Amino acid sequence: MDINNKRILIIKQSSLGDIIHTLPVAHALKRCSPSCTIGWIVQEGYTSLLAGDPAVDVIHPIRIPSTSDPNAHWSDYGKALTATARQLRQLRAFFQKAPYDLILDLHASFRSGLFALMNPGGQRIGCADAKEFNSLFQHHLLHRSTTSVHAVDGNLLFSDFLGCRAQTEDFYLCTSRADEEQADRFLHEAGIDARTPFVYMNPLARWASKCWLASRWSTLCDQLMEAGILPILAGGPSDQPYLNAIAGRMNRPAVIAAGHLNLTGSVALMKRASVYVGVDTGPMHMAAMVGIPVVALFGPTHPEKVGPYRVQSTVVRDEGLDCLCCRKRTCDHMRCMENISVATVLEAILVHISNQCQQQGYDQRCESV
């Protein structure tokens, strides 16, 4: 399909990992056709990821309370309904002035289908296996493989359909000079030399069932520091109490980045890390997209579908459990995560750092590895 000079709307409003998984679609389209205009409907909390990306020309920020969050209250449903109605009116007014030729509904929900309908005319493209009757909104349906397929591969069906097969160069995250300066400032204020190897560590996820024991994160941090590798505990401002609990059990002072960096500043810091280690959550996908080695702890979710993509990685999990990949957000026993040992995670981290040293040649950072 010829997309030259076409206006293309991407609908993928959340979550962080899903937005990361969609970026290669926008990058492939803009690379194939620089004359096309790409718009994106996204929750306003994620706009910074797109604002500095040259592939995205127009951002349509929305503000709708999440109803998928495990902590969502019943009142949030009413607020979400009211907010959705308001956003539909605003999108309709904008699209009437500047309609899109193609609408790529990658979110595949009833709400995203309504967003697409606000555009007068245009061809709507979605997934045949979409949830919440979303497929009824579409003109063209894309069929994913019936076997296990990674979320990124499912998204890339959209760029394939438009004749723009993704290339290696389409997998990246943009950071600005301000983001890099923010990361520099954080490291300087924390007293961390640029040559000090560090592990970017993200222990928390929205699902309680994805989380490892805080005491084991503490032990892992201590053992990394004994090996001359600095762990930096990262996350959002709301994660600080949990990270403080990890730090409180450590033998040495911890470095906590949560609350000190914005989203794109965290990406800039992540780019400097030797390895990323964490559970199945959005920052894990950020790490994979920036190309640093990833050590990912998995339990209730499928690494084949949502694991690190196109990057050196190690997935750590207890392969012997019958209940593995149960998709439960809470669990009474948490065996899948509790059966992951500190020694296994530490070994995976050290292997990746050692491999980096061998590939890059001798470096002072490799002395302790």
C-alpha positions in Angstrom: 0.0 0.0 0.0 1.3 3.5 -0.9 1.6 5.5 2.2 3.5 8.5 0.7 2.0 11.7 2.0 -0.7 9.8 3.9 -1.8 10.7 7.4 -1.5 7.7 9.7 -3.0 7.4 13.2 -1.6 4.9 15.7 -3.9 4.0 18.6 -1.9 2.5 21.5 -2.7 4.5 24.6 -1.1 2.3 27.2 0.7 0.6 29.0 4.4 1.4 29.1 5.5 -2.0 27.7 2.9 -2.0 25.0 3.9 1.5 23.8 7.5 0.4 23.7 6.4 -2.6 21.6 4.6 -0.4 19.2 7.4 2.1 18.5 9.1 0.0 15.8 5.9 0.2 13.8 6.1 4.0 13.7 9.9 3.9 13.0 9.5 1.5 10.1 6.6 3.6 8.5 8.6 6.8 8.8 11.7 5.2 7.4 9.9 3.8 4.4 8.0 7.0 3.8 9.4 10.2 5.3 6.5 12.1 3.7 3.8 10.4 5.8 2.4 12.1 8.9 2.1 9.9 12.0 -0.2 10.7 14.9 -0.5 8.8 18.1 -3.2 8.6 20.7 -1.5 7.9 24.1 -2.1 8.4 27.8 -0.5 11.7 28.8 1.9 10.1 31.3 3.7 8.5 28.3 3.9 11.4 26.0 7.5 12.1 26.8 8.5 8.9 25.2 7.0 10.1 21.9 7.7 13.8 22.1 11.3 13.6 21.2 10.8 10.8 18.5 11.2 12.2 15.0 8.9 9.4 13.7 5.9 10.8 15.6 4.6 14.1 14.2 1.4 14.6 16.2 0.6 13.4 19.8 -3.0 13.2 20.9 -2.7 12.9 24.8 -5.6 11.6 26.7 -6.3 11.3 30.4 -8.5 8.4 31.4 -8.2 6.7 34.8 -7.0 3.1 34.6 -9.5 0.4 35.3 -7.0 -2.4 34.7 -4.8 -1.5 37.6 -5.1 -4.1 40.4 -5.7 -1.3 42.9 -8.5 0.3 40.8 -11.6 1.3 42.9 -15.1 0.8 41.7 -15.5 4.6 41.4 -12.7 4.6 38.8 -15.1 3.0 36.3 -17.4 6.0 36.5 -14.6 8.4 36.2 -13.2 6.5 33.3 -16.6 6.6 31.5 -16.9 10.3 32.0 -13.3 10.9 30.9 -13.8 8.7 27.8 -16.8 10.7 26.7 -14.8 13.9 27.1 -11.9 12.6 25.1 -14.1 11.3 22.3 -15.5 14.8 21.9 -12.0 16.4 21.8 -10.7 13.8 19.3 -13.7 14.2 17.1 -13.2 18.0 17.0 -9.5 17.6 16.1 -10.0 14.9 13.5 -12.7 16.9 11.7 -10.1 19.6 11.0 -7.3 17.2 10.2 -8.6 13.7 9.4 -6.3 10.7 9.0 -6.2 8.4 6.0 -5.3 5.2 7.9 -6.0 4.3 11.5 -3.9 1.5 13.1 -5.8 0.2 16.1 -3.1 -1.6 18.0 -4.7 -1.3 21.3 -7.5 -3.6 20.2 -10.2 -2.7 22.8 -13.7 -1.4 22.7 -12.5 2.1 23.8 -9.8 2.2 21.1 -12.4 1.3 18.5 -14.5 4.3 19.6 -11.4 6.5 19.3 -11.0 5.3 15.7 -14.6 6.0 14.9 -14.1 9.7 15.8 -12.0 10.1 12.6 -14.3 10.9 9.7 -13.5 8.5 6.9 -10.2 6.7 6.5 -9.4 3.0 6.5 -9.4 1.4 10.0 -7.0 -1.6 10.5 -7.1 -3.9 13.5 -6.6 -7.5 14.7 -8.9 -10.4 13.9 -8.5 -11.7 17.5 -9.1 -8.4 19.2 -11.0 -8.3 22.5 -14.2 -6.4 23.4 -15.7 -6.6 19.9 -12.9 -4.3 18.6 -12.8 -6.2 15.3 -16.3 -5.0 14.4 -14.9 -1.4 14.1 -12.3 -2.3 11.5 -12.2 -2.3 7.7 -9.2 -4.6 7.5 -8.3 -7.4 10.0 -4.8 -8.8 10.4 -4.5 -12.4 11.5 -1.8 -13.3 14.0 -0.2 -16.7 14.2 -2.2 -19.3 16.1 1.0 -20.4 17.8 2.7 -18.3 20.5 3.9 -15.0 19.0 5.7 -12.2 20.7 3.7 -9.0 21.2 6.2 -7.1 19.0 5.8 -9.5 16.1 2.0 -9.1 16.4 2.4 -5.3 16.2 4.8 -5.5 13.2 1.9 -7.1 11.2 0.6 -3.5 10.8 3.8 -2.2 9.2 4.1 -5.3 7.1 0.5 -4.8 5.9 1.5 -1.3 4.8 4.5 -2.6 2.9 7.1 -1.5 5.5 8.9 -4.5 7.0 10.8 -3.4 10.2 14.6 -3.5 10.1 17.1 -3.6 13.0 17.5 0.2 12.8 13.8 0.6 13.7 14.4 -0.6 17.3 15.4 2.3 19.4 14.3 4.8 22.0 15.0 8.5 21.7 16.5 10.7 24.4 17.2 14.4 24.3 20.3 16.3 25.5 18.2 17.3 28.5 17.6 13.6 29.3 21.3 12.9 29.0 22.2 15.8 31.3 19.6 14.6 33.8 21.3 11.2 33.9 24.7 12.8 34.2 23.6 15.0 37.0 22.1 12.0 38.9 25.3 10.0 38.6 27.4 13.0 39.6 25.3 13.8 42.7 25.3 10.1 43.7 29.2 10.2 43.5 29.3 7.6 40.7 32.2 7.8 38.3 31.5 7.3 34.6 33.7 4.2 34.5 31.9 2.5 37.4 30.0 -0.5 36.1 26.4 -0.5 37.3 23.3 -2.7 37.0 20.0 -0.9 36.4 17.7 -2.8 38.8 13.8 -2.6 38.6 12.3 -4.8 41.3 8.6 -3.8 41.1 5.6 -4.5 38.8 1.9 -3.8 39.0 1.1 -7.4 39.5 2.0 -8.7 43.0 2.5 -12.2 41.5 5.5 -10.9 39.3 7.5 -9.6 42.3 10.5 -11.3 43.9 11.3 -11.2 47.6 12.6 -7.9 48.9 15.2 -9.8 51.0 16.6 -11.4 47.9 17.0 -8.1 46.1 18.9 -6.9 49.1 21.2 -10.0 49.0 21.7 -9.7 45.3 22.7 -6.0 45.7 25.2 -6.9 48.4 26.8 -9.7 46.3 27.0 -7.4 43.3 28.8 -4.7 45.3 31.2 -7.4 46.6 32.0 -8.1 43.0 32.7 -4.4 42.3 29.5 -3.8 40.5 27.1 -1.1 41.6 23.3 -1.8 41.7 21.1 1.2 41.1 17.5 0.7 42.3 15.1 2.2 39.9 11.4 2.7 39.6 8.7 5.4 39.9 8.2 7.8 42.9 5.5 5.4 44.3 8.1 2.6 44.4 10.3 4.3 46.9 8.9 2.7 50.1 9.6 -0.8 48.6 13.0 0.2 47.4 13.8 1.7 50.8 12.8 -1.6 52.4 15.4 -3.3 50.1 18.0 -0.7 51.0 17.3 -1.1 54.7 18.4 -4.8 54.5 21.6 -4.1 52.6 25.1 -4.2 54.2 26.1 -1.1 52.3 24.4 2.2 51.4 22.1 1.8 48.4 21.8 4.1 45.4 18.1 4.8 44.6 17.1 6.5 41.3 13.4 6.3 41.8 12.0 9.8 42.2 15.1 11.5 40.8 14.6 11.0 37.1 11.6 11.4 34.8 10.7 8.7 32.3 13.1 9.7 29.5 15.8 10.5 32.0 15.5 6.9 33.2 16.0 5.8 29.6 19.2 7.9 29.4 20.5 6.3 32.6 19.5 2.9 31.4 21.6 3.3 28.2 24.7 3.6 30.4 24.1 0.5 32.4 26.1 -2.7 32.0 23.0 -4.9 32.5 19.4 -4.5 33.3 17.8 -6.9 35.9 14.2 -6.9 36.9 10.8 -8.5 36.7 8.3 -8.5 33.8 7.4 -4.8 33.5 7.6 -1.8 31.2 11.2 -0.8 32.1 12.4 -4.3 31.0 11.1 -3.6 27.5 12.7 -0.2 27.6 16.1 -1.9 28.4 15.6 -4.3 25.5 14.8 -1.5 23.1 17.9 0.5 24.0 20.0 -2.6 23.5 21.6 -3.4 26.9 21.7 -7.0 28.1 18.6 -8.0 30.1 18.2 -10.5 33.0 14.5 -10.9 33.4 12.7 -12.8 36.3 9.5 -14.5 35.1 6.8 -16.4 36.8 3.1 -15.9 35.9 3.6 -14.5 32.4 5.0 -15.9 29.1 8.5 -14.8 28.1 7.8 -16.1 24.6 5.0 -13.4 24.3 6.3 -10.6 26.4 9.9 -11.3 27.2 13.0 -9.3 26.2 13.0 -8.9 22.4 15.9 -8.8 20.0 18.5 -8.3 22.7 21.1 -10.4 24.6 19.0 -11.7 27.5 18.6 -14.4 30.1 15.1 -15.3 31.3 15.3 -16.7 34.9 12.4 -18.9 36.0 11.5 -22.2 37.6 10.9 -24.4 34.6 9.6 -27.3 36.6 6.4 -25.7 37.9 3.0 -26.9 36.6 1.5 -23.5 37.4 4.1 -21.5 35.5 2.6 -18.8 33.2 -0.7 -18.9 35.1 -1.5 -15.2 34.3 -2.8 -14.6 37.8 -2.2 -11.2 39.2 -2.2 -12.4 42.8 -1.1 -15.8 44.2 -1.3 -17.6 47.6 2.0 -19.3 47.4 4.2 -17.4 44.8 6.3 -20.5 44.2 7.3 -19.4 40.7 9.1 -16.3 42.1 10.2 -17.7 45.4 12.0 -20.6 43.7 14.3 -18.2 41.9 17.6 -18.1 43.8 19.9 -15.2 44.2 22.8 -17.3 42.9 21.0 -18.0 39.6 20.3 -14.3 39.0 23.8 -13.2 40.1 25.4 -15.7 37.7 23.3 -14.5 34.8 24.4 -10.9 35.5 28.0 -11.7 35.7 27.9 -13.8 32.5 26.6 -10.8 30.6 29.1 -8.4 32.0 31.9 -10.9 31.3 30.7 -11.2 27.7 30.8 -7.5 27.3 34.3 -7.4 28.5 35.4 -10.0 26.0 33.6 -8.2 23.2 34.9 -4.8 24.0 38.4 -5.7 25.1 40.1 -5.2 28.4 38.6 -2.4 30.4 39.1 -1.3 34.0 35.5 -2.1 34.7 36.2 -5.7 34.0 38.9 -6.1 36.7 36.5 -7.6 39.3 34.5 -9.8 36.9 
